[in-house]
Amino acid sequence: MFNRILVAADGSDHSVRSAEKAGYIAENNPKAEVTIVYVIDGQKSKEDVLHHYDKSVLEQSRKNRLNSIEAIFKEKNISFNIEILHGEPGPTIVDYANDRSFDLIVVGSRGLNTLQEMVLGSVSHKVAKRAKAPVMIVK
């Protein structure tokens, strides 16, 4: 059974679908613990700072990206916590997951930055390749 589930989220439609799938897996498991991980990469962080002069507005903007994902778990009454990390998304998610022994990692097949994905490779591919736990990639 998957008790410790990590959901990689960036606010994209694919990450919302991955959260829905994780919610489906966790909803009938009273021992399920869900951790939503949102990684702020350096380039995205620079863009955010340029568009938001006030730090509180910037933080609220980042939290708003996760509202629909949070709603999924609240609606199903599944306990969850949110971790906001900094770094390159793929390796940061892998390091976080491997250090904490998750039973399952759920990640969307595509994120918000499709250009970066074409050049550097997808986050889901990097996670699936390097994570110790099983990885579910949701389309």
Secondary structure, 3 states (H helix, E strand, C coil): CCCEEEEECCCCHHHHHHHHHHHHHHCCCCCCEEEEEEEECHHHHHHHHHHCCCHHHHHHHHHHCCHHHHHHHHHCCCCEEEEEEECCHHHHHHHHHHHHCCCEEEEECCCCCHHHHHHHCCHHHHHHHHCCCCEEEEC
